[in-house]
Amino acid sequence: MKIACHLMARPLTLGALLTVALMLCVPAMQAAPILPSALVTPGGPAVGVPLTSAAAGTLLASLVAPFSFTTTAGTTSGTLTSAVYRNPSGTIDFYYQVFNNLGSVTALSRESDTSFTGFQTWVAFRTDVVGPFSATSAGIIPVTADRDASATTVGFNFVPVPPGTKIPPGTTSAVLIISTDATAFTAGNAEVIDGGTQTVASFQPTSGVPEPATLALIGGGLLALAAIRRRTVRG
């Protein structure tokens, strides 16, 4: 109501209308990711994963998903805990932790996450207690991380050895972090891999830009305001 009253009292110029349109249609410049962290690029080389103790920010969602897969060696099972945090810079970070059950027949070599298409990604890990995650002072740390050429998947590798030892039965990984330039999230997926694999529910970033239908309504409204402005000036 305040906006409508303002327009009636003092019509906007066409230049001002265009400025409003640009403000609505162009995403705000994104803040820096959690630090320290390493940028992973689509199809680029694997990178080392730095340790961080930066503030986690605000917990937005968390999920514990069981996994189990069977190979010729037998069954490997455990849980994958994932969470979403809004970090102090305003962007979204995705957290993961793998627990490999003591009765599993194999160690786990990789944890990967989708889908990050359309967003920049940085990686890090932490070993302190945060949110829904376990104390990880003895957690297995990732050796490298990478992003596939399609830009969809970001993965953490726990081989080769040394220093990686995979994630043996009865142990937990460090807390793995994918920091993004996204400002919103939705349902996604994660995988645990070694010989066999299973996909479980997790989270992924999503765009905060208005959808095309919304932008069309905004554009139509601005054009109508411009037409009213022209008629007012001519009258």
Residue pairs with C-beta under 8 A, 6 or more apart in sequence:
7 225
11 228
11 229
11 232
12 20
12 225
12 229
13 229
14 226
14 229
17 222
17 225
17 226
17 229
18 222
20 222
21 218
21 219
21 222
24 210
24 215
24 218
25 209
25 210
25 215
25 218
27 183
27 207
27 208
27 209
28 183
30 90
30 91
30 120
30 181
30 183
31 89
31 90
31 91
32 89
33 87
33 89
33 91
33 93
33 120
33 122
33 179
33 180
33 181
34 52
34 54
34 87
34 89
34 93
34 122
34 124
34 177
34 179
35 52
35 54
36 50
36 51
36 52
36 54
36 124
37 50
37 52
37 122
37 123
37 124
37 177
37 179
38 47
38 48
38 49
38 50
38 122
38 123
38 124
38 145
39 47
39 120
39 121
39 122
40 47
40 121
40 122
40 123
40 145
40 146
40 147
40 154
41 147
42 147
42 148
42 149
42 150
42 151
43 147
43 148
43 149
43 151
44 146
44 147
45 146
46 144
46 145
46 146
46 157
47 123
47 144
47 145
47 146
48 143
48 144
49 123
49 124
49 125
49 141
49 142
49 143
49 144
49 145
49 156
49 176
50 124
50 125
51 124
51 125
51 126
51 127
51 141
52 124
52 125
52 126
52 177
53 126
53 128
54 87
55 87
55 88
56 85
56 87
56 93
56 95
56 130
56 131
57 85
57 86
57 87
57 88
57 93
58 85
58 86
59 83
59 84
59 85
59 131
59 132
60 83
60 84
60 85
60 86
60 92
60 185
61 83
61 84
61 185
61 203
62 81
62 82
62 83
62 84
62 131
62 132
63 81
63 82
63 83
63 201
63 202
63 203
64 79
64 80
64 81
64 132
65 79
65 80
65 81
65 82
65 190
65 200
65 201
65 202
66 77
66 78
66 79
66 200
67 77
67 78
67 79
67 80
67 192
67 198
67 200
68 75
68 76
68 77
68 198
69 75
69 76
69 77
69 192
69 196
69 197
69 198
70 76
70 196
71 105
71 106
71 195
71 196
73 105
73 106
73 195
74 105
75 103
75 104
75 105
76 100
76 101
76 104
76 105
76 106
76 108
76 169
76 194
76 195
76 196
77 101
77 103
77 104
78 98
78 99
78 100
78 101
78 104
78 108
78 192
79 98
79 99
80 96
80 97
80 98
80 99
80 111
80 190
80 192
80 200
80 202
81 96
81 97
81 99
81 132
81 133
82 94
82 95
82 96
82 97
82 190
82 202
82 203
83 94
83 95
83 131
83 132
83 133
83 203
84 92
84 93
84 94
84 95
84 185
84 203
85 92
85 93
85 95
85 131
86 92
86 93
87 93
87 179
90 183
91 179
91 180
91 181
91 182
91 183
92 180
92 182
92 183
92 184
92 185
92 205
93 177
93 178
93 179
93 180
94 113
94 177
94 178
94 179
94 180
94 185
94 202
94 203
94 204
94 205
95 130
95 131
95 133
95 175
95 176
95 177
96 111
96 113
96 156
96 173
96 175
96 176
96 177
96 178
96 190
96 202
97 133
97 134
97 136
97 139
97 172
97 173
97 174
97 175
97 176
98 108
98 111
98 167
98 172
98 173
98 176
98 192
99 134
99 171
99 172
99 173
100 107
100 108
100 167
100 168
100 169
100 170
100 171
100 172
101 169
101 170
102 169
102 170
103 169
104 169
104 170
105 169
106 169
106 194
106 195
106 196
107 158
107 165
107 166
107 167
107 168
107 169
107 194
108 158
108 166
108 167
108 173
108 192
108 193
108 194
109 157
109 158
109 159
109 166
109 167
109 193
109 194
110 155
110 156
110 157
110 158
110 159
110 191
110 192
110 193
110 194
111 155
111 156
111 158
111 173
111 176
111 190
111 191
111 192
111 193
112 153
112 154
112 155
112 156
112 190
112 191
112 193
113 153
113 154
113 155
113 178
113 188
113 189
113 190
113 191
113 202
113 204
114 152
114 153
114 154
114 188
114 189
114 190
114 204
115 152
115 153
115 188
115 189
115 204
116 147
116 151
116 152
116 153
116 154
116 178
116 180
116 204
116 205
117 150
117 151
117 152
118 151
118 205
118 207
119 180
119 181
119 182
119 205
120 180
120 181
121 147
121 154
121 178
121 179
121 180
122 178
122 179
122 180
123 142
123 145
123 154
123 156
123 176
123 177
123 178
123 179
124 177
124 179
125 141
125 142
125 156
125 174
125 175
125 176
125 177
126 136
126 174
126 175
126 177
127 136
127 137
127 139
127 141
127 174
127 175
128 135
128 136
129 135
129 136
130 175
133 175
134 172
136 172
136 173
136 174
136 175
138 171
138 172
139 171
139 172
139 173
139 174
139 175
140 158
140 164
140 165
140 166
140 167
140 168
140 171
140 172
140 173
140 174
141 163
141 173
141 174
142 156
142 157
142 158
142 164
142 173
142 174
142 176
143 157
143 158
143 159
143 160
143 163
143 164
144 156
144 157
145 154
145 155
145 156
145 157
146 154
146 155
146 157
147 153
147 154
147 155
148 155
154 178
156 173
156 176
157 164
158 164
158 165
158 166
158 167
158 173
159 166
166 194
167 173
180 205
182 205
182 206
182 207
182 208
183 208
184 205
184 206
184 207
184 208
185 203
185 204
185 205
185 206
186 203
186 204
186 205
186 206
187 201
187 202
187 203
187 204
188 201
188 202
188 203
188 204
189 199
189 200
189 201
189 202
189 204
190 199
190 200
190 201
190 202
191 197
191 198
191 199
191 200
192 198
192 200
210 218
